[in-house]
């Protein structure tokens, strides 16, 4: 028997406000040089759908913020496993922008989002340590890696790990990339348990921070007549795509090999929901690295078509939906081996090989 890091509860919060692509056809789009795009907005929107697979996304209501979404996902995970929140040793929240109150220009991360979640959950135990992590879109997976390290060091037994974001508050409506982003939250309870097998089998993380550092950053609106101090999330889409295709599959393979798991034993790949075509290309390259031309038909669950890219929330949300049978054609059960993988700002990549 060994001490292993095991997911005992999952939860997610999917906002009720549905924003379809047609809503963006009303916008006037500009390029990064602030020149208007000549293509008609409705054509831009349709081409966007063909490339990303996104038909709609979810935005949080005006009265909620990132810490609220995180709390709702956390409550669902806690209820899922019947945990007493007072027994938690840590709360780790992955995000990128903190709370951004609607119609304001400033990110608010003081106190931390994790402290706010602890407050919302009414946890009084002072030994439950709450803190945030910033690691781009791979933040939730990186928080899981950190939690696993605390378990291995004998410093914790139960950790709440959350990924939450409200990207709708930091997008430039005149930038076509704004259509990618969405809001949401996903959470898990990770526990240190003495069991014969399973749990986190291996993990891996890498950062490329040379010319790649600013592929995703913050910048002013692309509209030349916008006169406000707001800075929005910006992305060099082609650069991000090329980076991901070049590096993510190799990192996934390295993680799987570290776990000693043959590729034919892999049941599912829960990859960051960034871009449907990009994710499909990464999976093709991943299997090509194993000289495996036939890719299992149901290897990669996806929810980007209706949820968009909610950054740190995509992987835990996708896992929760699949585990609870809410994604048609996808299911997982005890003993299955899965791979979590993500890529994002920094540029950062990580992966976890996990057995249910």
N, C-alpha and C positions, 0 to 999 in steps of 0.2 A: 504493500500500500504506500502511496506517495501523496504528498500535499499538492493539489492541483488547483488552478484557477478556473472556476466553473461559473457559467452564466446560469443563475437560478430564477431570474425574473426579467421580463422585457416589457416595454411600453413605448408608445409613441403618441404624439399629438399632431393631427392633421387639421389645419385650419379649415373652416367651413366656406370661406370666401373663394369661389372659383373664378379665375381670370382666364378667359379664353384668348387665343391668338388674335381673334378679330378685334379685340379691344386695342391692340397695338397698331392696327391698320389706320387708326385715327392720328397717329403721331407723325411728326415730320422728323426724318432721320438725317443725321449728319455723320461725316467721317471724322477720324481723329485730327484731321487738319482743319476742322470746322467748316468744311465745304459740304453743301447739301448733296445727298445721294440722288443720282438721276433716276434710279429705278423707283417705280411707284411703290408706296408703302405696302399695299396689299400683296405685291409680288415679292417684296422683301420678306414679309411675314410667311408666305407660302414656302419660299426657298429655305427659310429658317426651319420650318417644320420638317422639310425633307432631310435636312442635314442633322438636326438634333433629335428628331423624333418627338419633340415637345408640342402637344396640342393645347394644353392648358396647364396652369400651375395654381398653387394655393397661397393666398395672402392672409396674414393674421388681421383680426379686427383692430380698430383704432384704440380700443381700451386695453389691449394687451401688449406686452413687450416680450423681449427675448427671455427674460427671467421667468415670466409667467408661462410661456410655452414650455420652458425647461421643467418648471414645477409640475405642470400637467402630465408631461411624459414620465417624470419621476414617480408621481402618485400612481400611475398605471403600472409601472414596473414593480413598485412596492406591493401593490394589491395583488399582482400576478403571482407573487411567491409568498405572500402572507408575512412579510418581514416586519419586525418592530423597528421603525426608523431610528429609535434611540440606540440601537445596537450597531449602527453604521460607524465605521472608523474614519471614513473619508467620503467627501462628495467632490468629484472632479467634473467640471463643466468645460467642454470645448466650445468655443465660439470664436468670432473674429472681430465683432464690432460692439459687443456689449449691448446695453439698452440704448436704443435711439428713439427717443420720444417723437411721435409723428409731428411733422412740420417744424422740427428743430434741425440744427446743423451739427450737433455735437454728440459724439459717442459718450456713453456714461457707463463706466466699469468700476466705479468706486461707490459703495463697496462692490466686491466681486460678484459676478452672477451666481457663483456657488454659494456665497454667504447669503444672498437673497433667497436662493432656493431653500437653504437650511432654515432660514427665518420663516419662509412660507409654509414649510413642512412642520413648523413648530417643534423642531428638535432642540432640546435643552442641553443635551450632553456636550460639555465643552471639549471632550476628547474626540468628538467627531470634527475632523479638520476639513474645512471647505476652501477650495481654491480653483482657479481657472487655468486653462492652457490655451495658448495661441499657436496653431501649427497649420494654418490654412485649412482647406477642406479635409485633409487627413487627421484633423484634430481629435476626433472621437477615437479612432484607432490608436493614435499616439497616447491618449489618456488610458486606454485599455492596456497598452504596453507598460505604462508607468504603474498602473494598479498591480499588474502581474509582478513587476519588480519589487513592489512593497511586500507582496505576499511571500515572495522567495526570500526576502530579507527578514521575514518574521515580524514585520512591523505593522501588519494589518490583517484582518480576517474577512471584513465585509466592506465593499466600496460601491457607491452609487456613481455610475459613469454616464454622463449626459452629453449629447451633442445638440445644440439649439442655435437657431439663427433666424433673423428677420431681415433678409436681404432686400425685401421690398422697400425698406426705409433708406437704402443707400444706392439705389439705381438711378441712372440718368435716362429719362424716358426718350431722349433724342439719340441714344446709343442703341443700335440694334441688338447688342449683346445683353441689354437689359431684359430681353424676353427670356433669357435662360434662367434667371434667378427666382427663388421662391422662399417661402417661410415654412418652418416646421421644427419638430424636436423628436429625438429618440433617446431612450434610456435603457440601461440594463443594471441589474444587481449582479455584481461579480463577487463570488465568495471563495475563500480558501478552504478546500475540502479534502479529506483523506479518502481517496478512492483509487481503485486499481488502474484505471485508465481514463482517458478523455481530458476535457478542458483545453486550455491553451497549450498546443504542442510546440509551437515555435513562433517567433516574431522577427521582423526586420524593418529597419527604417533607414532612409538615406536623404541627404539634402544636397542639392546642387545650387550654390548661391554665388555664382560668378555672373556671366552674362544673363543667366536665367532669372536672377533675383527679382527683376521688375516686370516679368511677363504678366503678372497680375498685381495691380497697385491701386492707389487712389489718385483721382485727378478731377479737374473741373469739367463741367458739362461741355458736350461737343457743340451745343448751340452757341453761335457767335454772339448772340444778343442777350444771353443769360447774364444777369448782373447780380450774382449773389456769391457768398463765400463758401457755399456747399461744395464738398469734394465727394465724388462718387466712386464706386468700384469700377475699375477699368481692366480690360483684358486684351492682350495681344493674342487673339484667338488662334491664328495660324501657328504662332510660336508655341503656344500651350499644347496644341494638337501634336506638333512634331516632337516636342519634348516627351509627351506621354507615350506616344507610339515607340519612341526610341528606348525609354527607360523602364516603364512600368512592368512589362511582361518579364523582363530579366529579374526584377526585384521579386515578383511573384514566384518565379521558378526557384530563386535562391531561398526563399522562405519555405517553400514546399520541400526542397531538398534538405534544409536544416531540420525539418520535422521528420525526415526519413519516410515520407509518404509518396508512393508511386502515383502518378497522375491519374491512373485509371481508378484509384480509390476515392477521388475527389467527387463529392456529390453536388455541391453548389459553389459558385463564386459570387460573393456579394461585393460588387465593385461600386465605387462612388458613382452616383448618377449624374455625370457631368454632361454627356453628349452621347446619344445613342450610337451614332456612327463611330465615334472615337472608342467607346467601350467595346463595340463589336470588333474593331480593328485590333485592340489590345488583346482580346481573347484569341483571335486568330493567330496573332504572333506568339502568344503564350503556348498554344498547342503546337505551333510550328517549331518552337524551340525543343520540343520533345519528339519531333518528327512524327507527329500524330495528325494526319490529314483530316480525320473525321472528328468533328467536335460534337459532343453529346448535345442533343437538341434542347434539353431543358437545363443546361448547366448554369445559365446566367439569368436569374430573375431580374425584372426591370419594372420600375414604377415612374420613370422619368416622363413618360408620355402624358401622365395626368397630374404628377406632383412637381415636375420641374426639378431644378437643382437647388436644394436647400442646404448646400455646403456640408458642414459637419453632421447634419441630421440625416443625410441620405442613407448611409450604411446601416445605422441602428434601426431606422424606420423600415427599411427594406427587409431586414432580418426579422423584425417583429411581425410584419405583415405575412411573411412566408411561414414563420413558425406557427402562427395562429390560423393558417389556411385561408388567408384573405387575398392571395394572388392565384388566380386560376392557372392550373397546370403545374403548380409548384408546391412541393411539400418536403419537409425534412423531419427526421425522427431520431431517437436516441441511437448513438453509434455512428451516425453519419459524420463524415469529415468535410468541412467547408473551409473556404478561404475568404477572408476579408481583405480588401485592397483599396487604396485610395491615392490620389495625386492632387496637388494644389499649390497655392501660393507659397513662395519661398525660394526655389521650388522644392517641395517635399513629396516623398513617396513613402508609403509603409504598407505592411501586410501582416496578417496573423493567420496561422493555420490552427483551426479549432475543431475538436471532436465533441459532438453533443453527448 
